């Protein structure tokens, strides 16, 4: 799911189906679906003029954008990139067994915990030497996002997009609404919108992932980035009073959420913002794809989630980031270094973004002159953040978020008074799942 100012179709909720390890891969193989393997099926190429790359960019737009990037790299370096593209979801399902086998030299992946997970398992190669060349192209928050738990770099980011609260400028102008900076201002605005006959907060959680975004925003605004990371990594307790406080704040604004959310997709919820029936919508900037009329799109704007704790302000931005990692034993190490140094340049991002306008560049030095006003604002918001998170299902173990947190948050939404027993249950399940690492 991504920002699509041009209305280009982008991945739906299925993009949030995640790696389930070797067990899931074996099931797929048993069902007659070929296992993900390296180019040629026998591991990375030893051809010094070729770098092999495992890609999850199976959708038409990103696939075409990457083709342009690799063609530009070949023009500059003389090296070819032999791309092994697999269906996006299949790639994610089988990534664990793929990396333990004979993977390609380089592969597409996600920043943050998802990258750290494989780095810690020694299934990826550190690339500090690459970052000595490209480090000046990225803000500190993006650098932090690219490091493993051992402090070494394992990831080169390419594109990203933010989560924020979206609204129609004309609706705010019509009613005289002001952008809320504090929690009290935000709650007061919700109340006023309700009085004015608007749905204060558009919301659809039929596919169970959007609610995770609301939890993230309240959690890192209230408890800070470090606690968010600890909680997602299974190192902090879900029965901690800090977590209970997140749900207490959420319960305060639940009455202003759109009714019937369990049967509504995010796209359907977005239509209430398009039609000016809803005043605000907390979502990723891919919400723009629903604004297919240019006048409506030009009227769309956003602001960061309000401050909850002055110690943390609004210094964290949720910005899912995609990029590249190096497998455990690349055959063409010299070629890999050249490719990653190129991918870490603003020029590479600019080539990509000429085709795929659904995202923004991860580099703080990329040319933004071709960006829409919405893209420019997204780029500035991400670039100025002290810390970047990746979204709950990327910041934590996917088996935990899919089997525990998605149903757990839906239980809370339907019965906010049962939160104590819910958090005790989440903590019990967390201990079991994370112990299996």
Buried (B, 14 or more C-beta within 10 A) or exposed (E): BBBBBBBBEBBEBEBBBBBBBBEBBEEBBEEEBEBBBBBEEEBBBEBEEBBBBBBBBBBEBBBEBBBBBBEBBBEEBEBBBBBBBBBBBBBBBBBBBBBBBBBBBBBBBBBBBBBBBBBBEEBBBBBEEBBEBBBEBBBEBBBBBBBBEEEBBBBBBBBBBBBBBBBBEBBBEEEEBEBBBEBEBBBEBBBBBBEEEBBBBBBBBBBBBBBBBBBBBBBBBBBBBEBBBBBBBBEBBBBBEBBEBBBBBBBBBBEBBBEEBEEBBBBBBBBBBBEBBBBBBBBBBBBBBBBEEEEBBBBBBBBBBBBBEEEBBBBBBBBBBBBBBBBBEBBBEEBBBBBBBBBBBBBBBBBBBEBBBBBBBBBBBBEBEEBBEBBBBBBBBBBEBBBBBBBBBBBBBBBBBBBBBBEBBBBBBEEBEEBEEBBEBBBEBBEEBBEEE
